[in-house]
Amino acid sequence: MHPEHLQNVRPVWVLTGWLVAVAATSLVVLALIGFRIMEGDIGADALWGAAAVAVGFGVGGFFIGFRSIDAPILHAIGVGITSLLAWFLLHVLVDLLFALPEWTALTPGLAAAIMFEQMAAAVLGAWIGHRIAIRGGPEPEEPL
């Protein structure tokens, strides 16, 4: 039986994995700032920021894949969708509550690329975490 069905997706695990991913991303960014790798140069910081997002969401995906045996890939996709919802709600709340000028630094194409990066990293992490949880190690003893 293949576990990748929508009825196997638990929203609590998706939210927990997203929170772990955001926390891990923040930790990586703080470490990069602490080691003075990220200092404010937009071109260089964007590359390091993308690397931090990939590592953080990979860790969040690993957490989901290791903890939820059923539907790890769908849980990881849910993490990316949660990011999209959080991004949308944040912009709506800021627009409604504060009279700030429109924030145009993140174009829709760049936002979509970041969401795709988050989903891809979470799926890769979930796949690795699921394999370790099921097989007891990163490498299978017999071919798939």
N, C-alpha and C positions, 0 to 999 in steps of 0.2 A: 504494500500500500504506500502510495506516495503522499507525504504530508502537506504538500503545497496546495491547500484549499482555503478559500476565504473564511470558512467557518472555524478554521484553526488559528486565525489571527486574533490576538488579544490586545485590545487598545492600551491596556495598562503597560504591557511589555513594550509596545511601540513608544509610548510616552517616556517610559523609563530609559529605553535605549537612546531616545533623542536627548534626554537630559544628560546622560552619560557622555554622549557625543559632543554636546555643547560644552560641558565641563572639561572634557579632554582637549577640545580645541582651544578653550581659554587657557588651560594650563600650558599647552605648547606655545601659544602666543606670548604668555608671560615669561616663559623660559627664554624665548627668542629675544624678548626685550631685555631680560636680565643679562643675557650674554652679549648684548649690544649688537645683535645681528639685525634686528628691526629697529630703525631709529627715526623714521619719518620720511624717507625717500619713497615716493609713491611707486615708482617703477620697481625698485628692489623689494619693497614691502609687499607689493601685490603678489609677487612670486612666492615669497615666504608665507604670506597669508593663505594662498592656495594650498601650499604644502601642509600648513597647520590644519586647514579644513579637511584635507584628505586623511591625515593621521588621526585627527579627532573623530571623524565619522567612521573611519576604519575600526577604531577602538569601540565606538558605540555599536557598530554592526557585529563585532566580535562578541561583545557582551550579550547581544540579543541571540546570536547563533549558538552561543554556549549555554545560555539559560533556557531558551524556549526551543525545545526539540522540534515542535510542529511548526511548519511554515517559516523557516528562518529567512528565506529570500523575500517573502511577502512582508514580513515584519520590517526588514531593511528598507523596502520600498515605502512602507508606511512612515519610516523616519524621514525620508525625503519629502513626503507629502506633508508631514507635520511641520517641517521647516517652511514649506510654502505657505501653510496656514498661519504660522507664527509671523512670517514676513508680512503677509497681507494684513493681519490684525494689528500688528505694530504700526504700520503705515496709516491705517484707518484711524486708530486711536490718536496718534500724533496729529493727524489732520483735524480731527474733531476737537481735541482738547487744547491744542496750542495753535497760536496764530503764527506759525513758522513759515518761512518761504518753502516752496516745493524743493524737495531733495532730488537732484537729478544726477548724482554721482553714479548711481547704479542703473544702467540702462536695462530694458527688458531682456535683451539678448545676453547681457552679462549675468543677470539674475538667473536666467534659464541655464546658463553654463554652470553657475555655482550650484544650482539645485541638482543638475545632472551629476556633477562631481560628488556631491554629498551622497546621492543615491548609489553611484558606482562604488564609492569607498565603503559605504555601509553594506552593500551586497557582498563585496569581496570579503570584508571582515566577518559577516554573518556566515558565509560559506566556509571560511577557515575555522571559525568557532564551532560551527556545526560538525565539521569533520573531526575536530579534536574531541568534542563531546561524545560523538558516536563511536569513533574508532580508537580513542585513547591516545592519539598522537597526530602530528601534522601530515604524516605520510601513510597511505593505506598499505596494509600488508599484502593485499591481493589487488590486482587491477580492477578498475571500475568497469 
